[in-house]
Amino acid sequence: MSRHERILIDGPTGRIEVFVEAVDGARGIALISHPHPLFGGSADNKVVTTLARTFRDLGYVTLRPNFRGVGGSEGDHDHGAQETDDQLAVLAYARQRFGDLPVFLAGFSFGAYVSTRVAKSLADAGRPATRLVLVGTAAGFVEGARSYRSEAVAADTIVIHGSADETVPLANVLAWAEPLDLPVTVIPGADHFFHRRLHIIRDIISRAWRHPA
């Protein structure tokens, strides 16, 4: 059985709105990051909710925070820096509430970029995430005159990208992944928002979790 909640927690510079779905006998905590807040991104994004449902069905507590300036979250957009601190605060809340369970990070677009930063912070603190799932990862120069330097991630990270992504060209993600020897799963014909292909994202993750790292 799962239980949905909308909560407000204290972040480093203001309240953070978080959508929580708890499950009985949780296997771990899944923290999910949404796309760019200045371009309509929120915790209700369809890719983000697909990720949350997938992790819930796999037996994880899921948390979908709204980044600063979105919904009930306070503060101003900070290009990923303070957003990283906010996500770490949400994770600290989750650990306090649900216990010191394994942590899984997932993100879409700008949220995937932030997830790589969160993963680096956790690894630097000696408490690395167990695994990452990155979808439509913002890397390199992308639409809207933005540039992202996504952090290095572990080799078992699941990276999913659309071959027809018009916002983050597939070539950007391949250029980021190549020096890391990081496989990228490409969904043929998928655009940045994976219209009509969300079920494929779910299937890729579910198959990988048959033998999770």
PyMOL commands that set and color helices and strands:
alter all, ss='L'
color gray80, all
select helices_A, chain A and resi 37-39+46-57+81-98+110-124+170-180+198-208
alter helices_A, ss='H'
color red, helices_A
select strands_A, chain A and resi 2-10+15-23+28-33+60-65+103-108+131-135+140-142+146-148+158-162+185-187
alter strands_A, ss='S'
color yellow, strands_A
deselect
rebuild
show_as cartoon
